[in-house]
Amino acid sequence: MPSPSVFIAGPASWNSIVVLDRLPEPVPHMQFAEDSWDTVGGTSAGKALSLTGLGRSTLLYALAGDDEPGERVRGALAGAGVDVRWASASATERHLNLMTRAGGRVSLYLSAPSATDGAEDDELRDLMAAADALVLDLAAEPLRLLPLAREAGTPIWVDVHDYDGSAEFHRPFLDAADAVFCNADRLDDPVAFLHSRIAAGATLAVCTLGADGAVAVDADGVEHRVAAVPVDVVDTNGAGDAFLAGVLDAHLAGASVPEALAAGARSASSVLRTRHLHPLLDRVTP
């Protein structure tokens, strides 16, 4: 197998999306869905799709079970042209995502794979060492791989999503990261958090701000901002993953931080126009 430019480890799932006029209140009640569909999910699948769409050589390492959801995920990603190294799991990851048109989301995890026994670690270590960048997403198997990734010496990019500034599960990922991405949903002061990651040793820290674009802090502590690209939004799932993919692709091509952020904004806009994680899935997922 040729060495990929980007090695991604993390979730690829089969998701049910339900669109509501408002997120459910925590009391017994009934609501009618405005729309619903099934599709590929998983933050790592989203990044791999976007990088593949940008023409970047990418290998996704993900777990799936020998079950119907696993067959659907494997088939859809293969049809979209994503190169995946699959590891066996007892069950494929599945989510039920309750969404609003404005982008509000409650994700219910119906199943999530456990970490593997490490039987393939020698090959994975070689792949990580040969790549230009690693993306390790929040899940049990990437957490297990963190020591191997650090040994590989390849820059590590992490996406801690709606991190609240204190959750313990995220800490090993943050400690290993050369580049940190997050969103502003649960941070009291996103810019201060970004500066704290640079002070801790990261060379780039980025926070997405939804319709307000994104803010970044570079290795010199300089702040950069980028506006969101205007678009008629169909679905917000995968926009943050596409943003990271666009920034990473541009960074590896030698772009400056402002140029990379602009590339991230363009990449995010491309997935907001589809109800799948990326337009590559439009032709292979009903």
SULTAZI-V175732 format. One record per run of one state. SS is the DSSP state (A for helix, B for strand, O for the rest). FROM is the first residue (numbers start at 0). TO is the last residue. If there is no record, write none. Layout:
BEGIN
ss->{SS;SS}
from->{FROM;FROM}
to->{TO;TO}
END
This chain:
BEGIN
ss->{O;B;O;B;O;B;O;A;O;B;O;A;O;B;O;B;O;B;O;A;O;B;O;A;O;B;O;A;O;B;O;A;O;B;O;A;O;B;O;B;O;A;O;A;O;A;O}
from->{0;5;9;12;20;34;41;42;53;57;65;67;79;83;89;93;100;104;111;120;130;132;137;139;152;155;159;167;176;178;183;189;199;203;208;209;212;213;218;222;226;238;252;256;272;278;281}
to->{4;8;11;19;33;40;41;52;56;64;66;78;82;88;92;99;103;110;119;129;131;136;138;151;154;158;166;175;177;182;188;198;202;207;208;211;212;217;221;225;237;251;255;271;277;280;285}
END
